[in-house]
Amino acid sequence: MATRPYRELVGALAWLALGTHPDIAFATSSLACLGNNPGRIHWEVAKQVLHYLKGTKKRCLNLGGKSPGIAAFTDTDWGSNCDN
């Protein structure tokens, strides 16, 4: 795994999750917890996230009308739990 750009890939995914794709935020934060010692399975999961992004490239969220009725809730401590 020393030859794989794991940290660079996870960093790029984190940038995408922050800016344009909040749907990959959980997977990205889970992968980021393993940045010091990733295994082959973690590299494969990171590539699956890329595959997901490729498959959803043409999908978008259209907001319009009077009230879109979107609500979001977050648990700010969940991201620090690397076991789940």
mmCIF file of the N, C-alpha and C atoms, coordinates in Angstrom:
data_MODEL
# 
_entry.id   MODEL 
# 
loop_
_atom_site.group_PDB 
_atom_site.id 
_atom_site.type_symbol 
_atom_site.label_atom_id 
_atom_site.label_alt_id 
_atom_site.label_comp_id 
_atom_site.label_asym_id 
_atom_site.label_entity_id 
_atom_site.label_seq_id 
_atom_site.pdbx_PDB_ins_code 
_atom_site.Cartn_x 
_atom_site.Cartn_y 
_atom_site.Cartn_z 
_atom_site.occupancy 
_atom_site.B_iso_or_equiv 
_atom_site.pdbx_formal_charge 
_atom_site.auth_seq_id 
_atom_site.auth_comp_id 
_atom_site.auth_asym_id 
_atom_site.auth_atom_id 
_atom_site.pdbx_PDB_model_num 
ATOM 1   N N  . MET A 1 1  ? 0.806   -1.196 0.000   1.00 0.00 ? 1  MET A N  1 
ATOM 2   C CA . MET A 1 1  ? 0.000   0.000  0.000   1.00 0.00 ? 1  MET A CA 1 
ATOM 3   C C  . MET A 1 1  ? 0.850   1.261  0.000   1.00 0.00 ? 1  MET A C  1 
ATOM 4   N N  . ALA A 1 2  ? 2.144   1.120  0.168   1.00 0.00 ? 2  ALA A N  1 
ATOM 5   C CA . ALA A 1 2  ? 3.006   2.297  0.214   1.00 0.00 ? 2  ALA A CA 1 
ATOM 6   C C  . ALA A 1 2  ? 3.062   3.004  -1.137  1.00 0.00 ? 2  ALA A C  1 
ATOM 7   N N  . THR A 1 3  ? 2.795   2.272  -2.212  1.00 0.00 ? 3  THR A N  1 
ATOM 8   C CA . THR A 1 3  ? 2.872   2.880  -3.548  1.00 0.00 ? 3  THR A CA 1 
ATOM 9   C C  . THR A 1 3  ? 1.544   3.486  -3.996  1.00 0.00 ? 3  THR A C  1 
ATOM 10  N N  . ARG A 1 4  ? 0.502   3.281  -3.248  1.00 0.00 ? 4  ARG A N  1 
ATOM 11  C CA . ARG A 1 4  ? -0.827  3.801  -3.613  1.00 0.00 ? 4  ARG A CA 1 
ATOM 12  C C  . ARG A 1 4  ? -1.024  5.199  -3.017  1.00 0.00 ? 4  ARG A C  1 
ATOM 13  N N  . PRO A 1 5  ? -1.611  6.113  -3.771  1.00 0.00 ? 5  PRO A N  1 
ATOM 14  C CA . PRO A 1 5  ? -1.842  7.479  -3.254  1.00 0.00 ? 5  PRO A CA 1 
ATOM 15  C C  . PRO A 1 5  ? -3.127  7.554  -2.419  1.00 0.00 ? 5  PRO A C  1 
ATOM 16  N N  . TYR A 1 6  ? -3.171  6.772  -1.330  1.00 0.00 ? 6  TYR A N  1 
ATOM 17  C CA . TYR A 1 6  ? -4.376  6.670  -0.508  1.00 0.00 ? 6  TYR A CA 1 
ATOM 18  C C  . TYR A 1 6  ? -4.740  8.010  0.118   1.00 0.00 ? 6  TYR A C  1 
ATOM 19  N N  . ARG A 1 7  ? -3.784  8.661  0.759   1.00 0.00 ? 7  ARG A N  1 
ATOM 20  C CA . ARG A 1 7  ? -4.073  9.931  1.425   1.00 0.00 ? 7  ARG A CA 1 
ATOM 21  C C  . ARG A 1 7  ? -4.512  11.000 0.435   1.00 0.00 ? 7  ARG A C  1 
ATOM 22  N N  . GLU A 1 8  ? -3.902  11.028 -0.728  1.00 0.00 ? 8  GLU A N  1 
ATOM 23  C CA . GLU A 1 8  ? -4.277  12.007 -1.741  1.00 0.00 ? 8  GLU A CA 1 
ATOM 24  C C  . GLU A 1 8  ? -5.699  11.772 -2.227  1.00 0.00 ? 8  GLU A C  1 
ATOM 25  N N  . LEU A 1 9  ? -6.051  10.508 -2.419  1.00 0.00 ? 9  LEU A N  1 
ATOM 26  C CA . LEU A 1 9  ? -7.405  10.179 -2.865  1.00 0.00 ? 9  LEU A CA 1 
ATOM 27  C C  . LEU A 1 9  ? -8.437  10.550 -1.806  1.00 0.00 ? 9  LEU A C  1 
ATOM 28  N N  . VAL A 1 10 ? -8.167  10.215 -0.557  1.00 0.00 ? 10 VAL A N  1 
ATOM 29  C CA . VAL A 1 10 ? -9.108  10.543 0.518   1.00 0.00 ? 10 VAL A CA 1 
ATOM 30  C C  . VAL A 1 10 ? -9.202  12.056 0.699   1.00 0.00 ? 10 VAL A C  1 
ATOM 31  N N  . GLY A 1 11 ? -8.098  12.757 0.535   1.00 0.00 ? 11 GLY A N  1 
ATOM 32  C CA . GLY A 1 11 ? -8.136  14.218 0.603   1.00 0.00 ? 11 GLY A CA 1 
ATOM 33  C C  . GLY A 1 11 ? -8.989  14.820 -0.497  1.00 0.00 ? 11 GLY A C  1 
ATOM 34  N N  . ALA A 1 12 ? -8.880  14.281 -1.692  1.00 0.00 ? 12 ALA A N  1 
ATOM 35  C CA . ALA A 1 12 ? -9.703  14.765 -2.805  1.00 0.00 ? 12 ALA A CA 1 
ATOM 36  C C  . ALA A 1 12 ? -11.178 14.444 -2.565  1.00 0.00 ? 12 ALA A C  1 
ATOM 37  N N  . LEU A 1 13 ? -11.461 13.266 -2.026  1.00 0.00 ? 13 LEU A N  1 
ATOM 38  C CA . LEU A 1 13 ? -12.844 12.914 -1.708  1.00 0.00 ? 13 LEU A CA 1 
ATOM 39  C C  . LEU A 1 13 ? -13.403 13.819 -0.612  1.00 0.00 ? 13 LEU A C  1 
ATOM 40  N N  . ALA A 1 14 ? -12.567 14.165 0.373   1.00 0.00 ? 14 ALA A N  1 
ATOM 41  C CA . ALA A 1 14 ? -13.014 15.062 1.443   1.00 0.00 ? 14 ALA A CA 1 
ATOM 42  C C  . ALA A 1 14 ? -13.334 16.440 0.878   1.00 0.00 ? 14 ALA A C  1 
ATOM 43  N N  . TRP A 1 15 ? -12.525 16.904 -0.058  1.00 0.00 ? 15 TRP A N  1 
ATOM 44  C CA . TRP A 1 15 ? -12.785 18.197 -0.692  1.00 0.00 ? 15 TRP A CA 1 
ATOM 45  C C  . TRP A 1 15 ? -14.111 18.151 -1.454  1.00 0.00 ? 15 TRP A C  1 
ATOM 46  N N  . LEU A 1 16 ? -14.368 17.075 -2.170  1.00 0.00 ? 16 LEU A N  1 
ATOM 47  C CA . LEU A 1 16 ? -15.633 16.934 -2.879  1.00 0.00 ? 16 LEU A CA 1 
ATOM 48  C C  . LEU A 1 16 ? -16.812 16.843 -1.912  1.00 0.00 ? 16 LEU A C  1 
ATOM 49  N N  . ALA A 1 17 ? -16.633 16.109 -0.816  1.00 0.00 ? 17 ALA A N  1 
ATOM 50  C CA . ALA A 1 17 ? -17.711 15.972 0.164   1.00 0.00 ? 17 ALA A CA 1 
ATOM 51  C C  . ALA A 1 17 ? -18.043 17.318 0.796   1.00 0.00 ? 17 ALA A C  1 
ATOM 52  N N  . LEU A 1 18 ? -17.050 18.132 1.016   1.00 0.00 ? 18 LEU A N  1 
ATOM 53  C CA . LEU A 1 18 ? -17.270 19.432 1.633   1.00 0.00 ? 18 LEU A CA 1 
ATOM 54  C C  . LEU A 1 18 ? -17.924 20.408 0.668   1.00 0.00 ? 18 LEU A C  1 
ATOM 55  N N  . GLY A 1 19 ? -17.499 20.364 -0.595  1.00 0.00 ? 19 GLY A N  1 
ATOM 56  C CA . GLY A 1 19 ? -17.967 21.364 -1.540  1.00 0.00 ? 19 GLY A CA 1 
ATOM 57  C C  . GLY A 1 19 ? -19.200 21.002 -2.339  1.00 0.00 ? 19 GLY A C  1 
ATOM 58  N N  . THR A 1 20 ? -19.255 19.792 -2.864  1.00 0.00 ? 20 THR A N  1 
ATOM 59  C CA . THR A 1 20 ? -20.315 19.494 -3.815  1.00 0.00 ? 20 THR A CA 1 
ATOM 60  C C  . THR A 1 20 ? -21.048 18.182 -3.579  1.00 0.00 ? 20 THR A C  1 
ATOM 61  N N  . HIS A 1 21 ? -20.481 17.267 -2.821  1.00 0.00 ? 21 HIS A N  1 
ATOM 62  C CA . HIS A 1 21 ? -21.086 15.938 -2.652  1.00 0.00 ? 21 HIS A CA 1 
ATOM 63  C C  . HIS A 1 21 ? -21.189 15.557 -1.184  1.00 0.00 ? 21 HIS A C  1 
ATOM 64  N N  . PRO A 1 22 ? -22.152 16.109 -0.461  1.00 0.00 ? 22 PRO A N  1 
ATOM 65  C CA . PRO A 1 22 ? -22.286 15.720 0.946   1.00 0.00 ? 22 PRO A CA 1 
ATOM 66  C C  . PRO A 1 22 ? -22.718 14.262 1.123   1.00 0.00 ? 22 PRO A C  1 
ATOM 67  N N  . ASP A 1 23 ? -23.170 13.622 0.059   1.00 0.00 ? 23 ASP A N  1 
ATOM 68  C CA . ASP A 1 23 ? -23.599 12.227 0.145   1.00 0.00 ? 23 ASP A CA 1 
ATOM 69  C C  . ASP A 1 23 ? -22.439 11.265 0.374   1.00 0.00 ? 23 ASP A C  1 
ATOM 70  N N  . ILE A 1 24 ? -21.210 11.676 0.139   1.00 0.00 ? 24 ILE A N  1 
ATOM 71  C CA . ILE A 1 24 ? -20.057 10.805 0.367   1.00 0.00 ? 24 ILE A CA 1 
ATOM 72  C C  . ILE A 1 24 ? -19.309 11.174 1.643   1.00 0.00 ? 24 ILE A C  1 
ATOM 73  N N  . ALA A 1 25 ? -19.852 12.071 2.430   1.00 0.00 ? 25 ALA A N  1 
ATOM 74  C CA . ALA A 1 25 ? -19.145 12.559 3.623   1.00 0.00 ? 25 ALA A CA 1 
ATOM 75  C C  . ALA A 1 25 ? -18.892 11.442 4.639   1.00 0.00 ? 25 ALA A C  1 
ATOM 76  N N  . PHE A 1 26 ? -19.865 10.587 4.882   1.00 0.00 ? 26 PHE A N  1 
ATOM 77  C CA . PHE A 1 26 ? -19.673 9.519  5.871   1.00 0.00 ? 26 PHE A CA 1 
ATOM 78  C C  . PHE A 1 26 ? -18.583 8.544  5.425   1.00 0.00 ? 26 PHE A C  1 
ATOM 79  N N  . ALA A 1 27 ? -18.646 8.111  4.179   1.00 0.00 ? 27 ALA A N  1 
ATOM 80  C CA . ALA A 1 27 ? -17.633 7.177  3.674   1.00 0.00 ? 27 ALA A CA 1 
ATOM 81  C C  . ALA A 1 27 ? -16.252 7.809  3.701   1.00 0.00 ? 27 ALA A C  1 
ATOM 82  N N  . THR A 1 28 ? -16.176 9.087  3.342   1.00 0.00 ? 28 THR A N  1 
ATOM 83  C CA . THR A 1 28 ? -14.886 9.769  3.316   1.00 0.00 ? 28 THR A CA 1 
ATOM 84  C C  . THR A 1 28 ? -14.311 9.922  4.718   1.00 0.00 ? 28 THR A C  1 
ATOM 85  N N  . SER A 1 29 ? -15.149 10.282 5.678   1.00 0.00 ? 29 SER A N  1 
ATOM 86  C CA . SER A 1 29 ? -14.634 10.429 7.045   1.00 0.00 ? 29 SER A CA 1 
ATOM 87  C C  . SER A 1 29 ? -14.209 9.077  7.617   1.00 0.00 ? 29 SER A C  1 
ATOM 88  N N  . SER A 1 30 ? -14.899 8.019  7.245   1.00 0.00 ? 30 SER A N  1 
ATOM 89  C CA . SER A 1 30 ? -14.495 6.684  7.692   1.00 0.00 ? 30 SER A CA 1 
ATOM 90  C C  . SER A 1 30 ? -13.157 6.286  7.087   1.00 0.00 ? 30 SER A C  1 
ATOM 91  N N  . LEU A 1 31 ? -12.951 6.602  5.823   1.00 0.00 ? 31 LEU A N  1 
ATOM 92  C CA . LEU A 1 31 ? -11.676 6.298  5.171   1.00 0.00 ? 31 LEU A CA 1 
ATOM 93  C C  . LEU A 1 31 ? -10.547 7.158  5.727   1.00 0.00 ? 31 LEU A C  1 
ATOM 94  N N  . ALA A 1 32 ? -10.852 8.399  6.105   1.00 0.00 ? 32 ALA A N  1 
ATOM 95  C CA . ALA A 1 32 ? -9.827  9.298  6.616   1.00 0.00 ? 32 ALA A CA 1 
ATOM 96  C C  . ALA A 1 32 ? -9.295  8.845  7.973   1.00 0.00 ? 32 ALA A C  1 
ATOM 97  N N  . CYS A 1 33 ? -10.100 8.140  8.738   1.00 0.00 ? 33 CYS A N  1 
ATOM 98  C CA . CYS A 1 33 ? -9.644  7.641  10.038  1.00 0.00 ? 33 CYS A CA 1 
ATOM 99  C C  . CYS A 1 33 ? -8.514  6.627  9.894   1.00 0.00 ? 33 CYS A C  1 
ATOM 100 N N  . LEU A 1 34 ? -8.378  6.044  8.736   1.00 0.00 ? 34 LEU A N  1 
ATOM 101 C CA . LEU A 1 34 ? -7.384  4.994  8.519   1.00 0.00 ? 34 LEU A CA 1 
ATOM 102 C C  . LEU A 1 34 ? -6.203  5.480  7.691   1.00 0.00 ? 34 LEU A C  1 
ATOM 103 N N  . GLY A 1 35 ? -5.968  6.785  7.688   1.00 0.00 ? 35 GLY A N  1 
ATOM 104 C CA . GLY A 1 35 ? -4.930  7.360  6.837   1.00 0.00 ? 35 GLY A CA 1 
ATOM 105 C C  . GLY A 1 35 ? -3.515  6.928  7.161   1.00 0.00 ? 35 GLY A C  1 
ATOM 106 N N  . ASN A 1 36 ? -3.224  6.555  8.400   1.00 0.00 ? 36 ASN A N  1 
ATOM 107 C CA . ASN A 1 36 ? -1.862  6.171  8.761   1.00 0.00 ? 36 ASN A CA 1 
ATOM 108 C C  . ASN A 1 36 ? -1.514  4.751  8.380   1.00 0.00 ? 36 ASN A C  1 
ATOM 109 N N  . ASN A 1 37 ? -2.501  3.869  8.376   1.00 0.00 ? 37 ASN A N  1 
ATOM 110 C CA . ASN A 1 37 ? -2.213  2.465  8.090   1.00 0.00 ? 37 ASN A CA 1 
ATOM 111 C C  . ASN A 1 37 ? -3.364  1.827  7.313   1.00 0.00 ? 37 ASN A C  1 
ATOM 112 N N  . PRO A 1 38 ? -3.589  2.255  6.076   1.00 0.00 ? 38 PRO A N  1 
ATOM 113 C CA . PRO A 1 38 ? -4.695  1.666  5.307   1.00 0.00 ? 38 PRO A CA 1 
ATOM 114 C C  . PRO A 1 38 ? -4.305  0.302  4.746   1.00 0.00 ? 38 PRO A C  1 
ATOM 115 N N  . GLY A 1 39 ? -5.298  -0.525 4.617   1.00 0.00 ? 39 GLY A N  1 
ATOM 116 C CA . GLY A 1 39 ? -5.082  -1.833 4.005   1.00 0.00 ? 39 GLY A CA 1 
ATOM 117 C C  . GLY A 1 39 ? -5.611  -1.842 2.578   1.00 0.00 ? 39 GLY A C  1 
ATOM 118 N N  . ARG A 1 40 ? -5.460  -2.972 1.924   1.00 0.00 ? 40 ARG A N  1 
ATOM 119 C CA . ARG A 1 40 ? -5.919  -3.093 0.545   1.00 0.00 ? 40 ARG A CA 1 
ATOM 120 C C  . ARG A 1 40 ? -7.436  -2.910 0.450   1.00 0.00 ? 40 ARG A C  1 
ATOM 121 N N  . ILE A 1 41 ? -8.175  -3.399 1.442   1.00 0.00 ? 41 ILE A N  1 
ATOM 122 C CA . ILE A 1 41 ? -9.630  -3.261 1.422   1.00 0.00 ? 41 ILE A CA 1 
ATOM 123 C C  . ILE A 1 41 ? -10.041 -1.796 1.477   1.00 0.00 ? 41 ILE A C  1 
ATOM 124 N N  . HIS A 1 42 ? -9.287  -0.976 2.189   1.00 0.00 ? 42 HIS A N  1 
ATOM 125 C CA . HIS A 1 42 ? -9.615  0.445  2.287   1.00 0.00 ? 42 HIS A CA 1 
ATOM 126 C C  . HIS A 1 42 ? -9.369  1.144  0.952   1.00 0.00 ? 42 HIS A C  1 
ATOM 127 N N  . TRP A 1 43 ? -8.334  0.730  0.255   1.00 0.00 ? 43 TRP A N  1 
ATOM 128 C CA . TRP A 1 43 ? -8.064  1.260  -1.084  1.00 0.00 ? 43 TRP A CA 1 
ATOM 129 C C  . TRP A 1 43 ? -9.209  0.882  -2.030  1.00 0.00 ? 43 TRP A C  1 
ATOM 130 N N  . GLU A 1 44 ? -9.680  -0.355 -1.924  1.00 0.00 ? 44 GLU A N  1 
ATOM 131 C CA . GLU A 1 44 ? -10.792 -0.810 -2.767  1.00 0.00 ? 44 GLU A CA 1 
ATOM 132 C C  . GLU A 1 44 ? -12.077 -0.024 -2.457  1.00 0.00 ? 44 GLU A C  1 
ATOM 133 N N  . VAL A 1 45 ? -12.335 0.252  -1.189  1.00 0.00 ? 45 VAL A N  1 
ATOM 134 C CA . VAL A 1 45 ? -13.521 1.025  -0.820  1.00 0.00 ? 45 VAL A CA 1 
ATOM 135 C C  . VAL A 1 45 ? -13.416 2.448  -1.356  1.00 0.00 ? 45 VAL A C  1 
ATOM 136 N N  . ALA A 1 46 ? -12.231 3.043  -1.278  1.00 0.00 ? 46 ALA A N  1 
ATOM 137 C CA . ALA A 1 46 ? -12.045 4.387  -1.822  1.00 0.00 ? 46 ALA A CA 1 
ATOM 138 C C  . ALA A 1 46 ? -12.305 4.405  -3.333  1.00 0.00 ? 46 ALA A C  1 
ATOM 139 N N  . LYS A 1 47 ? -11.888 3.350  -4.022  1.00 0.00 ? 47 LYS A N  1 
ATOM 140 C CA . LYS A 1 47 ? -12.165 3.260  -5.456  1.00 0.00 ? 47 LYS A CA 1 
ATOM 141 C C  . LYS A 1 47 ? -13.660 3.068  -5.714  1.00 0.00 ? 47 LYS A C  1 
ATOM 142 N N  . GLN A 1 48 ? -14.367 2.389  -4.803  1.00 0.00 ? 48 GLN A N  1 
ATOM 143 C CA . GLN A 1 48 ? -15.815 2.250  -4.948  1.00 0.00 ? 48 GLN A CA 1 
ATOM 144 C C  . GLN A 1 48 ? -16.516 3.593  -4.817  1.00 0.00 ? 48 GLN A C  1 
ATOM 145 N N  . VAL A 1 49 ? -16.000 4.462  -3.951  1.00 0.00 ? 49 VAL A N  1 
ATOM 146 C CA . VAL A 1 49 ? -16.572 5.803  -3.829  1.00 0.00 ? 49 VAL A CA 1 
ATOM 147 C C  . VAL A 1 49 ? -16.374 6.558  -5.143  1.00 0.00 ? 49 VAL A C  1 
ATOM 148 N N  . LEU A 1 50 ? -15.204 6.408  -5.761  1.00 0.00 ? 50 LEU A N  1 
ATOM 149 C CA . LEU A 1 50 ? -14.978 7.027  -7.067  1.00 0.00 ? 50 LEU A CA 1 
ATOM 150 C C  . LEU A 1 50 ? -15.942 6.481  -8.113  1.00 0.00 ? 50 LEU A C  1 
ATOM 151 N N  . HIS A 1 51 ? -16.180 5.181  -8.077  1.00 0.00 ? 51 HIS A N  1 
ATOM 152 C CA . HIS A 1 51 ? -17.119 4.556  -9.010  1.00 0.00 ? 51 HIS A CA 1 
ATOM 153 C C  . HIS A 1 51 ? -18.534 5.097  -8.794  1.00 0.00 ? 51 HIS A C  1 
ATOM 154 N N  . TYR A 1 52 ? -18.916 5.290  -7.532  1.00 0.00 ? 52 TYR A N  1 
ATOM 155 C CA . TYR A 1 52 ? -20.217 5.879  -7.218  1.00 0.00 ? 52 TYR A CA 1 
ATOM 156 C C  . TYR A 1 52 ? -20.319 7.293  -7.794  1.00 0.00 ? 52 TYR A C  1 
ATOM 157 N N  . LEU A 1 53 ? -19.253 8.072  -7.628  1.00 0.00 ? 53 LEU A N  1 
ATOM 158 C CA . LEU A 1 53 ? -19.266 9.437  -8.161  1.00 0.00 ? 53 LEU A CA 1 
ATOM 159 C C  . LEU A 1 53 ? -19.387 9.443  -9.677  1.00 0.00 ? 53 LEU A C  1 
ATOM 160 N N  . LYS A 1 54 ? -18.716 8.513  -10.321 1.00 0.00 ? 54 LYS A N  1 
ATOM 161 C CA . LYS A 1 54 ? -18.806 8.421  -11.775 1.00 0.00 ? 54 LYS A CA 1 
ATOM 162 C C  . LYS A 1 54 ? -20.230 8.067  -12.206 1.00 0.00 ? 54 LYS A C  1 
ATOM 163 N N  . GLY A 1 55 ? -20.877 7.192  -11.469 1.00 0.00 ? 55 GLY A N  1 
ATOM 164 C CA . GLY A 1 55 ? -22.229 6.774  -11.819 1.00 0.00 ? 55 GLY A CA 1 
ATOM 165 C C  . GLY A 1 55 ? -23.297 7.821  -11.552 1.00 0.00 ? 55 GLY A C  1 
ATOM 166 N N  . THR A 1 56 ? -23.018 8.744  -10.649 1.00 0.00 ? 56 THR A N  1 
ATOM 167 C CA . THR A 1 56 ? -24.007 9.774  -10.301 1.00 0.00 ? 56 THR A CA 1 
ATOM 168 C C  . THR A 1 56 ? -23.609 11.144 -10.838 1.00 0.00 ? 56 THR A C  1 
ATOM 169 N N  . LYS A 1 57 ? -22.764 11.154 -11.832 1.00 0.00 ? 57 LYS A N  1 
ATOM 170 C CA . LYS A 1 57 ? -22.238 12.406 -12.378 1.00 0.00 ? 57 LYS A CA 1 
ATOM 171 C C  . LYS A 1 57 ? -23.338 13.301 -12.951 1.00 0.00 ? 57 LYS A C  1 
ATOM 172 N N  . LYS A 1 58 ? -24.335 12.722 -13.553 1.00 0.00 ? 58 LYS A N  1 
ATOM 173 C CA . LYS A 1 58 ? -25.384 13.515 -14.202 1.00 0.00 ? 58 LYS A CA 1 
ATOM 174 C C  . LYS A 1 58 ? -26.578 13.791 -13.300 1.00 0.00 ? 58 LYS A C  1 
ATOM 175 N N  . ARG A 1 59 ? -26.548 13.329 -12.073 1.00 0.00 ? 59 ARG A N  1 
ATOM 176 C CA . ARG A 1 59 ? -27.658 13.569 -11.142 1.00 0.00 ? 59 ARG A CA 1 
ATOM 177 C C  . ARG A 1 59 ? -27.413 14.869 -10.390 1.00 0.00 ? 59 ARG A C  1 
ATOM 178 N N  . CYS A 1 60 ? -28.512 15.561 -10.093 1.00 0.00 ? 60 CYS A N  1 
ATOM 179 C CA . CYS A 1 60 ? -28.392 16.805 -9.347  1.00 0.00 ? 60 CYS A CA 1 
ATOM 180 C C  . CYS A 1 60 ? -29.660 17.021 -8.528  1.00 0.00 ? 60 CYS A C  1 
ATOM 181 N N  . LEU A 1 61 ? -29.554 17.924 -7.593  1.00 0.00 ? 61 LEU A N  1 
ATOM 182 C CA . LEU A 1 61 ? -30.678 18.281 -6.741  1.00 0.00 ? 61 LEU A CA 1 
ATOM 183 C C  . LEU A 1 61 ? -31.193 19.633 -7.203  1.00 0.00 ? 61 LEU A C  1 
ATOM 184 N N  . ASN A 1 62 ? -32.420 19.647 -7.685  1.00 0.00 ? 62 ASN A N  1 
ATOM 185 C CA . ASN A 1 62 ? -33.019 20.890 -8.163  1.00 0.00 ? 62 ASN A CA 1 
ATOM 186 C C  . ASN A 1 62 ? -33.934 21.457 -7.093  1.00 0.00 ? 62 ASN A C  1 
ATOM 187 N N  . LEU A 1 63 ? -33.620 22.652 -6.658  1.00 0.00 ? 63 LEU A N  1 
ATOM 188 C CA . LEU A 1 63 ? -34.441 23.330 -5.670  1.00 0.00 ? 63 LEU A CA 1 
ATOM 189 C C  . LEU A 1 63 ? -35.226 24.427 -6.365  1.00 0.00 ? 63 LEU A C  1 
ATOM 190 N N  . GLY A 1 64 ? -36.455 24.549 -6.044  1.00 0.00 ? 64 GLY A N  1 
ATOM 191 C CA . GLY A 1 64 ? -37.276 25.578 -6.650  1.00 0.00 ? 64 GLY A CA 1 
ATOM 192 C C  . GLY A 1 64 ? -38.655 25.584 -6.031  1.00 0.00 ? 64 GLY A C  1 
ATOM 193 N N  . GLY A 1 65 ? -39.470 26.489 -6.492  1.00 0.00 ? 65 GLY A N  1 
ATOM 194 C CA . GLY A 1 65 ? -40.807 26.575 -5.929  1.00 0.00 ? 65 GLY A CA 1 
ATOM 195 C C  . GLY A 1 65 ? -40.815 27.404 -4.662  1.00 0.00 ? 65 GLY A C  1 
ATOM 196 N N  . LYS A 1 66 ? -41.883 27.257 -3.920  1.00 0.00 ? 66 LYS A N  1 
ATOM 197 C CA . LYS A 1 66 ? -42.050 28.077 -2.726  1.00 0.00 ? 66 LYS A CA 1 
ATOM 198 C C  . LYS A 1 66 ? -41.262 27.536 -1.541  1.00 0.00 ? 66 LYS A C  1 
ATOM 199 N N  . SER A 1 67 ? -41.388 26.248 -1.271  1.00 0.00 ? 67 SER A N  1 
ATOM 200 C CA . SER A 1 67 ? -40.708 25.675 -0.121  1.00 0.00 ? 67 SER A CA 1 
ATOM 201 C C  . SER A 1 67 ? -40.271 24.258 -0.459  1.00 0.00 ? 67 SER A C  1 
ATOM 202 N N  . PRO A 1 68 ? -38.963 24.020 -0.594  1.00 0.00 ? 68 PRO A N  1 
ATOM 203 C CA . PRO A 1 68 ? -38.524 22.677 -0.942  1.00 0.00 ? 68 PRO A CA 1 
ATOM 204 C C  . PRO A 1 68 ? -38.724 21.668 0.184   1.00 0.00 ? 68 PRO A C  1 
ATOM 205 N N  . GLY A 1 69 ? -38.880 22.127 1.415   1.00 0.00 ? 69 GLY A N  1 
ATOM 206 C CA . GLY A 1 69 ? -39.134 21.211 2.526   1.00 0.00 ? 69 GLY A CA 1 
ATOM 207 C C  . GLY A 1 69 ? -37.971 20.311 2.872   1.00 0.00 ? 69 GLY A C  1 
ATOM 208 N N  . ILE A 1 70 ? -36.759 20.819 2.785   1.00 0.00 ? 70 ILE A N  1 
ATOM 209 C CA . ILE A 1 70 ? -35.578 20.022 3.109   1.00 0.00 ? 70 ILE A CA 1 
ATOM 210 C C  . ILE A 1 70 ? -35.146 20.360 4.530   1.00 0.00 ? 70 ILE A C  1 
ATOM 211 N N  . ALA A 1 71 ? -34.879 19.338 5.298   1.00 0.00 ? 71 ALA A N  1 
ATOM 212 C CA . ALA A 1 71 ? -34.353 19.512 6.649   1.00 0.00 ? 71 ALA A CA 1 
ATOM 213 C C  . ALA A 1 71 ? -33.131 18.610 6.799   1.00 0.00 ? 71 ALA A C  1 
ATOM 214 N N  . ALA A 1 72 ? -32.128 19.088 7.500   1.00 0.00 ? 72 ALA A N  1 
ATOM 215 C CA . ALA A 1 72 ? -30.915 18.306 7.712   1.00 0.00 ? 72 ALA A CA 1 
ATOM 216 C C  . ALA A 1 72 ? -30.559 18.314 9.183   1.00 0.00 ? 72 ALA A C  1 
ATOM 217 N N  . PHE A 1 73 ? -30.106 17.176 9.678   1.00 0.00 ? 73 PHE A N  1 
ATOM 218 C CA . PHE A 1 73 ? -29.692 17.046 11.059  1.00 0.00 ? 73 PHE A CA 1 
ATOM 219 C C  . PHE A 1 73 ? -28.329 16.376 11.078  1.00 0.00 ? 73 PHE A C  1 
ATOM 220 N N  . THR A 1 74 ? -27.521 16.715 12.040  1.00 0.00 ? 74 THR A N  1 
ATOM 221 C CA . THR A 1 74 ? -26.183 16.145 12.105  1.00 0.00 ? 74 THR A CA 1 
ATOM 222 C C  . THR A 1 74 ? -25.803 15.830 13.544  1.00 0.00 ? 74 THR A C  1 
ATOM 223 N N  . ASP A 1 75 ? -24.980 14.818 13.695  1.00 0.00 ? 75 ASP A N  1 
ATOM 224 C CA . ASP A 1 75 ? -24.396 14.474 14.984  1.00 0.00 ? 75 ASP A CA 1 
ATOM 225 C C  . ASP A 1 75 ? -22.914 14.787 14.868  1.00 0.00 ? 75 ASP A C  1 
ATOM 226 N N  . THR A 1 76 ? -22.482 15.873 15.446  1.00 0.00 ? 76 THR A N  1 
ATOM 227 C CA . THR A 1 76 ? -21.127 16.361 15.209  1.00 0.00 ? 76 THR A CA 1 
ATOM 228 C C  . THR A 1 76 ? -20.051 15.465 15.789  1.00 0.00 ? 76 THR A C  1 
ATOM 229 N N  . ASP A 1 77 ? -20.372 14.599 16.730  1.00 0.00 ? 77 ASP A N  1 
ATOM 230 C CA . ASP A 1 77 ? -19.365 13.736 17.321  1.00 0.00 ? 77 ASP A CA 1 
ATOM 231 C C  . ASP A 1 77 ? -19.223 12.407 16.581  1.00 0.00 ? 77 ASP A C  1 
ATOM 232 N N  . TRP A 1 78 ? -20.152 12.076 15.719  1.00 0.00 ? 78 TRP A N  1 
ATOM 233 C CA . TRP A 1 78 ? -20.121 10.775 15.026  1.00 0.00 ? 78 TRP A CA 1 
ATOM 234 C C  . TRP A 1 78 ? -18.879 10.624 14.148  1.00 0.00 ? 78 TRP A C  1 
ATOM 235 N N  . GLY A 1 79 ? -18.409 11.711 13.549  1.00 0.00 ? 79 GLY A N  1 
ATOM 236 C CA . GLY A 1 79 ? -17.246 11.623 12.664  1.00 0.00 ? 79 GLY A CA 1 
ATOM 237 C C  . GLY A 1 79 ? -15.969 11.253 13.381  1.00 0.00 ? 79 GLY A C  1 
ATOM 238 N N  . SER A 1 80 ? -15.865 11.491 14.682  1.00 0.00 ? 80 SER A N  1 
ATOM 239 C CA . SER A 1 80 ? -14.648 11.159 15.405  1.00 0.00 ? 80 SER A CA 1 
ATOM 240 C C  . SER A 1 80 ? -14.600 9.702  15.846  1.00 0.00 ? 80 SER A C  1 
ATOM 241 N N  . ASN A 1 81 ? -15.661 8.954  15.621  1.00 0.00 ? 81 ASN A N  1 
ATOM 242 C CA . ASN A 1 81 ? -15.711 7.553  16.011  1.00 0.00 ? 81 ASN A CA 1 
ATOM 243 C C  . ASN A 1 81 ? -15.202 6.705  14.864  1.00 0.00 ? 81 ASN A C  1 
ATOM 244 N N  . CYS A 1 82 ? -13.964 6.262  14.938  1.00 0.00 ? 82 CYS A N  1 
ATOM 245 C CA . CYS A 1 82 ? -13.344 5.497  13.842  1.00 0.00 ? 82 CYS A CA 1 
ATOM 246 C C  . CYS A 1 82 ? -13.729 4.024  13.847  1.00 0.00 ? 82 CYS A C  1 
ATOM 247 N N  . ASP A 1 83 ? -14.401 3.581  14.897  1.00 0.00 ? 83 ASP A N  1 
ATOM 248 C CA . ASP A 1 83 ? -14.752 2.151  14.985  1.00 0.00 ? 83 ASP A CA 1 
ATOM 249 C C  . ASP A 1 83 ? -15.985 1.805  14.174  1.00 0.00 ? 83 ASP A C  1 
ATOM 250 N N  . ASN A 1 84 ? -16.849 2.765  13.891  1.00 0.00 ? 84 ASN A N  1 
ATOM 251 C CA . ASN A 1 84 ? -18.102 2.469  13.183  1.00 0.00 ? 84 ASN A CA 1 
ATOM 252 C C  . ASN A 1 84 ? -18.005 2.904  11.760  1.00 0.00 ? 84 ASN A C  1 
# 
